[in-house]
Every structure is written in C-alpha cells, then in structure tokens.
Amino acid sequence: MTIDQTIHLVELLIYKTQNNEAIWNTTSSDDMFSLRLQSGSVSINSSDIYNSNNEVTDHEAGINVFNADGEEISSFSMIVTQAKQDIKFERLYTLLLELHNEVVDKVYKINDTFESILGELNSRNIVGKEKKKNDDIPF
C-alpha cells in the first residue's frame, strides 16, 4: 500500500470513527486498538519512546492492515522525528495521532462521560452516591 493510499485509509477511518460508524476494540496493549471488518482488520497504535533514563525521547504512531486470514498485508509506523522529514509522512503521522485520539475517546467514552458529569453537576439535584460495602471502586 502506498503512502497516499494509507493517508486515504486513515482519513476514512477518522470520518467513520467521528460519526460513530466504526466499532473499535481494545487489544492486549494499552496503546493499540483494532477494527474488525468483513474483508480484514486494521489496528492502530500510538506510544512514547523512552531512553535508558526512562525519559520520553520521541513518539511513535502506526497502522497495520490484515487480510481476512489475519495475515499482515500492510504496515506503516513512524516516529515524530522521521515524520518531519517529508510532508506526506508528516501528514500521515498527524492523521494517525488524530485517529488514535478519536478512537481512545470512542472506546472509553471520554467526551460522553464528561458531558454526563457536567450535566449532573449543573442540575439542581443532589449528586453523588454513598459507597456500599461491596463497591469495587478503588477510591
């Protein structure tokens, strides 16, 4: 798959995700998400890169495409310093980060949760619940 095809793919994934037309799933990695399609699947990832002193030195974003048999047929992964060397790579990197942020929001319902919390707090109702003895909430 060419860089232009990958950019187009990511743009379509962003559109579908923003319009709640894509069902993303978590994976075993905190920074990776997958989308299963009839003809294959797509996974995206975004993560920091650390040096030996555990300091963030760069950031990586990537996309993998798999056929219906689960075999990887395309993969693009780049770090931010790499992306800045070419305008198309920079565009793809920026789109991958945008897609990743959209997916994180949809999977974890971040904006929906904040809107609900704000709605509760803006109401005239009493808010909060007493903790039950069996509550598993860690705070």
N, C-alpha and C positions, 0 to 999 in steps of 0.2 A: 504494500500500500504506500502511495506517495505521501509526501508531507501535505500536499493540497487536499488529498482525499481524507487524510487524518483530521485536518482542520475542519473540513466539511462535516465529518462524522461527529466531532466534538461539538460543533455548533448545533447540529440536530439533537444531540443528547442534552445540551443545555436547554434548548427550546422545549423538548418533551418533559424534562425534569421541572422546569419552571411552571409548566402548565399542568402539572400533576398527571402526566400521561406516561410516566415511566416508574416502574416499581423496582427500586434499588434494594439490595440486600447487604447486610454486614458480612464480613468474612472473618477468618481467624486473626487477621491483622487489624489493629485499631484504625489504621490509616488507609485501608483498602476497602472498596465496595464493588459489588458486582451487579450486573443487569443481565438477566437471562432472557433471551429472545428465542423465537421459533427456529431461526437459522443459525444460532450460535449464542455467544455471550461476550460481554465486554466487562473488563474490570479497570478501575482507575485507582491510583494511589497518589499520595502527597505526603512527604515526610522530610523532617530536618536531617541534616548530615552533621555528625559530631566529630570533633577531633579527639585526641587521646586525653585531653583535659576535660572532656565532656562539655565542651563549648560548641555552640552551633556555628558551623563554618559555611554552610550552604544549604540549599533546599532543592529537593528533587520532586518532580511530578512525572507521572507516566500513565500510559493507557495500553492495555493488552486486549487483543481481539482473538476469540477462539471459535473454531467451527463447531458444528453440531455434535461432533465426536469428542469435543473438549480439547482438541489439539490447538496449540497457539499458532495462529497464522499471521499475526502482525503484532509488533511491539514498538512503542516509542517511549523512551524515558530520557529525561534530560535534567541537568542541574541549572540553576539560575545563571551561573557564570557562563555556561555553554550557550544558553538561550540568547544572551545578549550579543552574541557574535553574528547572528543572522536574523533578519527581520521576520522571516517565516517561522523560524524556531521560536523567536520571542513571542510571536502571535500565538503559536500553538501552546507554549508554556503558560501564557496568560489565560488562554481559554481553558486549559486543563485545571488551573487553580480555580477559575470561576466555576467550572463544572463540579469540582471536588467540594467547594463551599456550598453549592446548591444541593448536592447530594447529602452532605452532612446535615444541612438544615431539614431536608425532607425526611431522612431516615430517623433522626432524633426529634423531629417536630419542634425545632428550636423556636422559630417565629410564632408558630401556633401556641406554644406553651407561654411565651412572653405575652402575647396578646390576651390569652385567657387570664393570666396572673394580673395583668394591668386592669382588665375588665373587672375582676373580683375586687381589686383594691380601690377602684374608682366607684364601686357601688356603695350604697348606704348600709349594706348588710355587714354583720359581724363576720370576720374572716378567721380562718384557722380551725384546726381540729385538735382535740386532746389526743395525746399519744396513748394508744392502747398497749397493754402489757405485751402483746404478741407482735407489735409493729416491727418490721424488719428495717425501717428507715434508720440509717446509721447516725442520725444526729438528733 
